[in-house]
Amino acid sequence: MDIQEKILARAGEIERIIEQYLPSEQGFQKTVISAMNYSVQAGGKRLRPMLMQEVYRMFGGRGKVAEPFMAAMEMIHTYSLVHDDLPAMDNDEYRRGRKTTHVVYGEAMAILAGDGLLNYAFETAFQAFDLAKAENVSCERVARALQVLGRKAGIYGMIGGQTADIEAEGSQSLEEKQLLFIHEHKTAALIQASMMIGAILAGADESAVAGMERCAYDIGIAFQIQDDILDVVGSTEVLGKAVGSDAKNEKNTYVTIHGIEKASADVEKLSRDALGILDEFGGEQEFLRELIVQLIHREK
């Protein structure tokens, strides 16, 4: 199989895992649950749970203890997109090729769906304690993974990055240091959490976990720079979402600061750096390496 076929096969496996953890649409609260499920089931690359699974396997993990965290990670990522698309933020009408949650369910229900996904993500992740006991895995690993998940998703991670991003809108004097802070926290933080949690649950030592954090930083920054590039040169038909939103929202990006040529060169360098970190570790990593290259150099 080529890399695209491999990614589709892994994504199909992850979809089945995520489906197992989605809430049933029933009760007086079924509308918000329907909105939550609509958001998660819109598809996507499933990059974060895929990276978590591959790192878990690379460090020798063989059980299912990572699966609740894989589903939880996608719920957190999805809630951030639901809120990001709201009129108060990016005001986007399309996501992953179809209408965004606030367009289908209304703004108030979209806010609640995002809140619901964030809370339900932690409900889901806590289920890993039961799997850990059944698989004779130390519950300390699960607790450590929860610490990482909470921090990287919160004010010292993704939400902190979102805050800095909103406050930077319309600024024509955004410095590279501020921009990299936004990229590190808004985008790289959940990728870091995914790879760190995969390593932690597999029993990797602290130096290996730190290595995954560094590797994921490079991946995340490169991923976001490529996203900035695609917002300029991509098309709605290929990407499945509106392009030119950065210009519309008067956002300074890596591309507006450095230009397409340097941005593309930096994506290449970060990609090499990430793969270089993987060279420090053993284990099966052929697909992981292919995945990193594909994601960083994607066209959509």
C-alpha positions as CSV (number, residue, x, y, z in Angstrom):
1,M,0.0,0.0,0.0
2,D,1.1,3.6,-0.6
3,I,1.0,6.1,2.2
4,Q,-2.4,7.4,1.4
5,E,-3.9,3.9,1.5
6,K,-2.1,3.2,4.8
7,I,-3.4,6.4,6.3
8,L,-7.0,5.6,5.2
9,A,-6.7,2.1,6.7
10,R,-5.4,3.5,10.1
11,A,-8.1,6.3,10.0
12,G,-10.8,3.6,9.5
13,E,-9.5,1.8,12.5
14,I,-9.5,5.0,14.5
15,E,-13.1,5.9,13.3
16,R,-14.3,2.6,14.8
17,I,-12.6,3.3,18.1
18,I,-14.1,6.8,18.3
19,E,-17.6,5.6,17.4
20,Q,-17.5,3.3,20.4
21,Y,-17.0,6.2,22.7
22,L,-19.6,8.6,21.3
23,P,-22.7,9.3,23.5
24,S,-26.1,8.0,22.6
25,E,-28.5,10.6,21.2
26,Q,-31.4,10.2,23.7
27,G,-33.0,12.1,26.6
28,F,-34.0,15.7,26.8
29,Q,-30.4,16.7,26.1
30,K,-30.3,14.7,22.8
31,T,-30.0,17.8,20.6
32,V,-26.7,18.8,22.1
33,I,-25.5,15.2,21.9
34,S,-26.6,15.2,18.2
35,A,-24.6,18.4,17.6
36,M,-21.6,16.9,19.4
37,N,-21.7,13.7,17.3
38,Y,-22.3,15.7,14.1
39,S,-19.1,17.6,14.8
40,V,-17.0,14.6,15.5
41,Q,-18.4,12.6,12.6
42,A,-17.6,15.3,10.1
43,G,-14.4,13.3,9.4
44,G,-10.9,14.8,9.2
45,K,-7.4,13.4,9.2
46,R,-7.6,11.9,12.7
47,L,-4.0,13.1,13.0
48,R,-3.8,13.4,16.7
49,P,-5.2,9.9,17.7
50,M,-3.2,8.4,14.8
51,L,0.1,9.9,16.2
52,M,-0.9,8.7,19.7
53,Q,-1.5,5.2,18.5
54,E,1.7,5.0,16.5
55,V,3.9,6.3,19.3
56,Y,2.2,4.0,21.7
57,R,3.1,1.1,19.4
58,M,6.6,2.4,18.7
59,F,7.4,2.2,22.5
60,G,5.9,-1.3,22.7
61,G,2.3,-0.7,23.7
62,R,0.1,-3.5,22.7
63,G,-3.2,-3.2,24.7
64,K,-6.2,-0.9,24.4
65,V,-5.5,1.5,27.2
66,A,-4.7,4.2,24.7
67,E,-8.0,4.0,23.0
68,P,-10.1,6.2,25.4
69,F,-7.4,8.8,25.1
70,M,-7.5,8.6,21.3
71,A,-11.2,9.3,21.3
72,A,-10.8,12.0,24.0
73,M,-8.1,13.8,22.0
74,E,-10.3,13.9,18.9
75,M,-13.2,15.2,21.0
76,I,-11.0,18.0,22.3
77,H,-9.7,18.9,18.9
78,T,-13.2,18.9,17.5
79,Y,-14.6,21.1,20.2
80,S,-11.9,23.6,19.4
81,L,-12.9,23.7,15.8
82,V,-16.6,24.1,16.7
83,H,-15.8,27.1,18.8
84,D,-13.2,28.4,16.2
85,D,-15.9,28.5,13.5
86,L,-18.3,30.5,15.6
87,P,-19.4,34.0,14.5
88,A,-17.5,35.5,17.4
89,M,-14.3,34.0,16.2
90,D,-13.6,33.0,12.6
91,N,-17.2,32.9,11.5
92,D,-16.7,30.0,9.0
93,E,-19.6,28.3,7.3
94,Y,-17.8,25.2,6.1
95,R,-15.6,22.7,7.8
96,R,-14.3,19.4,6.4
97,G,-16.5,19.9,3.3
98,R,-19.8,20.5,5.0
99,K,-21.7,23.1,7.0
100,T,-20.2,24.0,10.4
101,T,-22.0,23.1,13.6
102,H,-23.3,26.6,14.3
103,V,-24.8,26.9,10.8
104,V,-26.7,23.6,11.3
105,Y,-27.7,23.8,15.0
106,G,-27.5,27.5,15.8
107,E,-24.9,29.4,17.6
108,A,-26.1,28.6,21.2
109,M,-26.2,24.9,20.6
110,A,-22.8,25.0,18.9
111,I,-21.4,26.6,22.0
112,L,-23.0,23.9,24.2
113,A,-21.8,21.2,21.8
114,G,-18.2,22.4,22.2
115,D,-18.6,22.6,26.0
116,G,-20.1,19.1,25.9
117,L,-17.3,17.6,23.9
118,L,-14.6,19.1,26.2
119,N,-16.3,17.7,29.3
120,Y,-17.1,14.4,27.7
121,A,-13.5,14.0,26.5
122,F,-12.3,13.8,30.1
123,E,-15.2,11.4,31.0
124,T,-13.9,9.2,28.1
125,A,-10.3,9.4,29.1
126,F,-11.1,8.4,32.6
127,Q,-12.3,5.0,31.2
128,A,-8.6,4.2,30.6
129,F,-8.3,3.4,34.4
130,D,-10.6,0.3,33.9
131,L,-8.6,-0.8,30.9
132,A,-5.3,-0.3,32.7
133,K,-6.5,-2.6,35.5
134,A,-7.7,-5.2,33.1
135,E,-4.4,-5.1,31.1
136,N,-2.2,-5.0,34.2
137,V,-0.9,-1.5,33.3
138,S,0.1,0.9,36.0
139,C,-2.7,3.4,36.8
140,E,0.1,5.9,37.4
141,R,0.6,6.0,33.6
142,V,-3.1,6.9,33.1
143,A,-2.9,9.6,35.8
144,R,0.3,11.1,34.2
145,A,-1.4,11.0,30.7
146,L,-4.4,12.9,32.2
147,Q,-2.1,15.5,33.6
148,V,-0.6,16.1,30.1
149,L,-4.0,16.1,28.4
150,G,-5.3,18.7,30.8
151,R,-2.3,21.0,30.6
152,K,-1.8,20.9,26.9
153,A,-5.6,21.5,26.2
154,G,-5.9,24.4,28.7
155,I,-4.6,27.9,29.4
156,Y,-1.0,26.7,29.2
157,G,-1.7,25.0,25.9
158,M,-4.3,25.3,23.2
159,I,-6.6,27.8,25.0
160,G,-3.6,30.0,25.7
161,G,-2.7,29.9,22.1
162,Q,-6.3,30.7,21.0
163,T,-6.3,33.7,23.4
164,A,-3.0,35.1,21.9
165,D,-4.4,34.4,18.4
166,I,-7.6,36.4,19.0
167,E,-5.7,39.3,20.6
168,A,-3.3,39.4,17.6
169,E,-6.1,39.9,15.1
170,G,-5.8,43.1,13.2
171,S,-2.3,43.7,14.5
172,Q,0.2,44.7,11.8
173,S,3.1,44.6,14.3
174,L,2.9,40.9,15.4
175,E,6.4,39.7,16.1
176,E,7.7,36.2,15.2
177,K,8.1,35.4,18.9
178,Q,4.4,36.0,19.4
179,L,3.4,34.1,16.3
180,L,5.5,31.1,17.3
181,F,3.8,31.2,20.8
182,I,0.4,31.0,19.0
183,H,1.5,28.2,16.8
184,E,3.1,26.2,19.6
185,H,0.1,26.5,21.9
186,K,-2.8,26.6,19.5
187,T,-1.6,23.9,17.1
188,A,1.4,22.0,18.4
189,A,0.1,21.5,22.0
190,L,-2.4,18.8,21.2
191,I,0.1,17.1,18.9
192,Q,2.5,17.2,21.8
193,A,-0.1,15.8,24.1
194,S,-0.9,13.0,21.6
195,M,2.7,11.8,21.2
196,M,3.6,12.3,24.9
197,I,0.5,10.3,26.0
198,G,1.3,7.5,23.6
199,A,4.8,7.2,25.1
200,I,3.6,7.5,28.7
201,L,0.9,4.8,28.3
202,A,3.5,2.5,26.7
203,G,5.8,2.9,29.7
204,A,8.5,5.1,28.0
205,D,10.9,6.9,30.4
206,E,10.8,10.6,31.0
207,S,13.6,11.4,28.5
208,A,11.7,9.6,25.8
209,V,8.5,11.5,26.7
210,A,10.5,14.7,26.5
211,G,11.8,13.6,23.1
212,M,8.3,13.1,21.8
213,E,7.4,16.6,23.1
214,R,10.2,18.1,21.1
215,C,9.4,16.1,18.0
216,A,5.7,17.1,18.2
217,Y,6.7,20.7,18.5
218,D,8.5,20.6,15.2
219,I,5.6,18.7,13.6
220,G,3.0,21.2,15.0
221,I,4.9,24.3,13.9
222,A,5.5,22.9,10.4
223,F,1.9,21.7,10.2
224,Q,0.6,25.2,11.1
225,I,3.0,27.0,8.7
226,Q,1.8,24.6,5.9
227,D,-1.8,25.5,6.9
228,D,-0.9,29.2,6.5
229,I,0.6,28.5,3.1
230,L,-2.5,26.5,2.0
231,D,-4.8,29.4,3.2
232,V,-3.0,31.5,0.5
233,V,-2.4,29.0,-2.3
234,G,-5.1,26.4,-1.7
235,S,-8.7,26.1,-2.9
236,T,-12.0,25.6,-1.1
237,E,-12.7,22.5,-3.4
238,V,-9.5,20.8,-2.3
239,L,-9.4,21.9,1.3
240,G,-13.1,21.5,2.1
241,K,-13.1,24.8,3.9
242,A,-12.9,28.5,3.0
243,V,-9.5,29.9,2.0
244,G,-8.3,33.4,2.5
245,S,-9.8,33.5,6.0
246,D,-6.5,34.8,7.5
247,A,-6.6,37.8,5.2
248,K,-10.3,38.3,5.8
249,N,-9.7,38.4,9.6
250,E,-6.6,40.6,9.2
251,K,-4.3,37.9,10.7
252,N,-0.6,38.2,10.5
253,T,0.8,34.7,9.6
254,Y,4.2,33.1,9.1
255,V,3.6,33.6,5.4
256,T,2.8,37.4,5.7
257,I,5.9,37.9,7.8
258,H,8.4,35.7,5.9
259,G,6.8,35.1,2.5
260,I,6.0,31.8,0.8
261,E,9.5,30.8,-0.1
262,K,11.0,31.0,3.4
263,A,7.9,29.5,4.9
264,S,8.2,26.5,2.6
265,A,11.9,26.2,3.4
266,D,11.2,26.3,7.2
267,V,8.6,23.6,6.8
268,E,11.3,21.4,5.2
269,K,13.8,22.1,8.0
270,L,11.2,21.4,10.8
271,S,10.3,18.1,9.0
272,R,13.9,17.0,9.0
273,D,14.4,18.0,12.6
274,A,11.3,15.9,13.7
275,L,12.5,12.9,11.8
276,G,16.0,13.4,13.3
277,I,14.5,13.1,16.8
278,L,12.8,9.8,15.9
279,D,16.2,8.5,15.0
280,E,17.1,8.6,18.7
281,F,14.6,5.9,19.4
282,G,14.0,2.3,18.4
283,G,10.8,0.4,17.8
284,E,8.6,0.2,14.7
285,Q,8.3,3.7,13.2
286,E,8.2,3.2,9.4
287,F,4.5,4.3,9.1
288,L,5.0,7.1,11.7
289,R,7.8,8.6,9.7
290,E,5.8,8.4,6.5
291,L,2.8,9.9,8.2
292,I,4.8,12.9,9.5
293,V,6.2,13.7,6.1
294,Q,2.7,13.3,4.5
295,L,1.0,15.5,7.1
296,I,3.6,18.3,7.0
297,H,3.7,18.4,3.2
298,R,0.0,17.9,2.6
299,E,-2.1,19.8,0.1
300,K,-5.3,19.8,2.1
